[in-house]
Amino acid sequence: MWRRGWAVRPCAGGWVATCRLWTPTRWREPSVGRMRSWQSETLYLCLFIEANLIREPLVIFVCATTGQGDPPDNMKNFWRFIFRKNLPSNSLCQMDFAVLGLGDSSYTKFNFVAKKLHRRLMQLGGSALLPACLGDEQHELGPDAAIDPWMGDLWEKVLELYPVPHDLAMIPPGVPLPSRFTFQFLQDVSSTVSEEPRVASLDPPGPPSEFLPFLAPMVANQRVTGPSHFQDVRLIDFDITGSSISFSAGDVVLIQPSNSAIHVQQFCQVLGLDPNQWFVLQAREPGVPCPPGLPQPCSVHHLVSQHLDIASVPRRSFFELLACLSPHGMEREKLQELSSAQGQEEFCEYCTRPRRTILEVLCDFPHTAGAIPPDYLLDLIPRIRPRAFSIASSLLVHPARLQILVAVVQYQTRLKEPRRGLCSSWLASLDPAQGPVQVPMWVRPGGLTFPGTPDTPVIMVGPGTGVAPFRAAVQERVAQGQTGNFLFFGCRQRDQDFYWEAEWKELEKRGCLTLVTAFSREQKQKVYVQHRLREQGPLIWELLDHDGAYFYLAGNAKYIPSDVMEALTAIFRKDGGLSEPDAAAYLARLQRTLRFQTETWA
């Protein structure tokens, strides 16, 4: 009997999809919108029993890359298992597989995990259906540019191996799958019902997490750039007393933002929803948990303000499902065009380039928006993702406090309304001077780890807000009596965006810090941190080659890493006397031994 299932679930950056023996039900192919009678089974990679892998006939892995080419947190146990040296070379000889990587080519180790996983599965005897697919967020069409043709080829291969029985009919195009959940609206809700998010108590069983964040009181929210500076940058201070939050230099804090009140109101109006209506969710399939963070019962207002990412730029899958739900002929035709592979240039022009949001799209298709069944809201609109910020303070200097440096994201496209970052704009709008403000947060390890030995120097390169993790590192190291702190900081103008100038100068006076600055707009020719590194070439070489220093870089991923690495290899050639191949090998060795670490963002 033909029984098969395909599963995929996003899990904080790491995914696994697996074809398994199961009873048939319906399955939908996301990239091309076709539906087949296959079982949809969700499977967390972090809960996947690795030993079961050898019994799987067909596995499709979907994975991302974090940090210094590392697997996501929920993939690490599996990663350790799959790279065990004692695994026989024929462990996976009965398994067909495919690997889909989701990455960003502005990062040095673009899709490193997907590439490495593909090679390892082949080493263990697995049979690759296709070369690894490397989705790229930087492509004008997004990851779909690589995924679309790859998915078409994949399903051709899959159907050759596992043909669909003749008695199972294809689901016609334009017919949506049933929603994952149904909304049961309540007529009478007690006034005592609370929909406050679950938060870590003052005596929690463990540290706060995504599913149990700590509501941290905001103590201060101060603009630290000059009034004439083009960007609003905030130093925000939180009180974490009683939270059991602990962190070290290099760690990051994750913050769960909310949609603005005006956007919540507009969304409810265009969809014809009553924000004061209460509901409970019921899963259509047994054993499917409700989305984390949604209380039961829940109000429509809470769902829209705290959960639905209506300010995000929609993917093609959004238009596919919206077209299926549209009762309006002209709007449905346009939505189908935007979601088709042939309409991708128009999709880019309408949505991707101007960064049009889900809310704005819904306003452009009012007849469709007003007819969306509430049951489909969680299928149509993604959940608001938490945002990660480098922690900019040390508990050794600021006990029970956590500070972050936030650049408020705002830019203009051809659309009338400026584009704004959801989290940074939300944080900037909060004013603790007007009354108590609490922000949901939790902490996780970051991509930077600092040496524990007191005599090991550290070289830190942090232009702009990239200096934030190095403030935490300098505070921590100075408090522990560690010397040899070298900071290269760059900004536009000394009097506009020189963050923590007085603090650095004081540490310089005490002999705790060597500070090198680059103010790019204060002279005719622009000067950046990579130029200052070259000027300090003999010092850099001495610190790295003779003193065993660690080198750290934090900042924008687009240009800074390549410019800094080019400066370093030039130093290795000029001041270290190395040939070009030896200089490249020297840098690679620093990276391999974690003496060169980066934390960058797109």
Disulfide bonds with the S-S distance in Angstrom:
none
